[in-house]
Amino acid sequence: MACRISELVLKCHDPEVLARFWCEVLDFIVLDREEGCIEIGPREGFGGPQPTIFLSRNDEPKNEQLRLHIDVNATDRDQDAELERLLKLGARPADIGQTGEESWHVLTDPEGNEFCLLKARLAPL
């Protein structure tokens, strides 16, 4: 028997703002709200093939690069078109020391959390 990832927890200043952003990025919906926390995930809900994201309010400042970040892949368009869409949603390019030769783009969400847009297109679930 093994474990699998069921949810990712992301501490943030404004769970509402990040919930809207990540729901648009991933085509997720809000699954649950608790005081200071929002859980978002696929329409099928918790326990499916994709982990949910639990956005937990935290007023501490982000003071360094995250040790864990999210990688995303487009499912219905090429990488350039998806990059344009993510930038319109509020993502921003980030420089974490890449050379410019990488096949991925490093971005940040509206609160500065790093994530990468990879080149390969994945089939939708």
C-alpha positions in Angstrom: 0.0 0.0 0.0 1.2 3.5 -0.7 0.0 7.1 -0.1 -1.0 9.6 -2.7 -1.2 13.4 -2.6 -4.8 14.4 -1.8 -4.4 18.1 -1.2 -1.8 20.8 -1.2 -1.8 23.5 1.4 -0.8 27.0 0.5 -0.5 29.7 3.1 -1.5 33.1 1.8 -2.6 36.6 2.7 -5.9 36.6 0.8 -7.5 33.1 0.2 -10.3 34.7 -1.9 -7.9 36.3 -4.4 -5.8 33.2 -4.8 -8.9 31.0 -5.0 -10.2 33.0 -7.9 -6.8 32.9 -9.6 -6.1 29.2 -9.2 -9.7 28.2 -10.0 -9.3 30.1 -13.4 -5.8 28.6 -14.0 -6.9 25.0 -13.2 -10.6 25.1 -14.1 -11.3 24.3 -10.4 -14.2 25.3 -8.2 -14.5 26.3 -4.6 -15.3 23.1 -2.7 -15.4 24.3 0.9 -14.9 27.4 3.0 -13.9 27.6 6.7 -12.9 30.7 8.6 -9.8 32.0 6.9 -9.5 29.0 4.5 -10.8 28.0 1.1 -10.5 24.5 -0.5 -10.6 24.5 -4.3 -10.5 21.5 -6.5 -11.9 19.7 -9.5 -15.7 19.6 -10.0 -15.7 15.9 -8.9 -14.4 17.0 -5.5 -11.9 15.7 -3.0 -10.4 12.3 -3.5 -10.3 12.2 -7.3 -7.2 11.9 -9.5 -6.1 15.5 -8.9 -5.3 16.9 -5.4 -7.3 19.8 -4.1 -5.6 23.0 -2.9 -6.3 24.3 0.5 -5.6 28.1 0.8 -5.0 29.0 4.4 -4.9 32.6 5.6 -1.5 33.5 7.0 -0.4 37.1 7.7 3.3 36.4 7.9 5.3 37.8 5.0 6.6 35.5 2.3 10.3 35.9 2.8 12.0 33.5 0.4 11.5 31.2 -2.6 9.1 28.4 -1.8 10.7 25.0 -1.4 7.8 23.4 -3.1 6.0 24.8 -6.1 3.3 23.9 -8.5 4.0 23.0 -12.2 1.2 23.3 -14.7 0.7 22.1 -18.3 -1.8 23.4 -20.8 -4.5 20.9 -21.9 -6.2 22.7 -24.8 -3.6 25.1 -26.3 0.1 25.5 -26.8 2.5 26.9 -24.2 2.6 30.4 -25.7 -1.1 30.7 -25.8 -1.4 29.4 -22.2 1.3 31.8 -21.1 -0.6 34.7 -22.5 -3.8 33.5 -20.7 -2.0 33.1 -17.4 -0.5 36.6 -17.6 -4.0 38.0 -18.3 -5.2 36.2 -15.1 -2.6 38.0 -13.0 0.5 35.7 -13.2 3.8 37.5 -13.5 7.1 36.4 -14.9 9.7 35.5 -12.2 13.5 35.4 -12.4 14.9 32.7 -10.1 18.2 32.3 -11.9 17.1 30.6 -15.1 19.3 30.9 -18.2 16.7 31.6 -20.8 17.2 28.3 -22.5 14.6 26.5 -20.4 11.6 24.9 -22.0 9.4 26.2 -19.1 8.3 29.6 -17.9 8.7 30.6 -14.2 5.8 32.7 -13.0 4.3 33.9 -9.8 0.7 34.0 -8.7 -0.9 37.3 -7.4 0.8 36.8 -4.0 4.3 36.0 -5.4 4.2 32.2 -5.1 6.3 30.6 -7.8 5.0 28.1 -10.2 6.1 26.9 -13.7 4.3 26.5 -17.0 5.8 23.4 -18.6 6.0 22.9 -22.4 4.2 19.6 -22.9 0.5 19.6 -23.5 -1.4 17.1 -21.3 -4.6 15.4 -22.1 -7.5 16.7 -20.0 -8.8 14.4 -17.3 
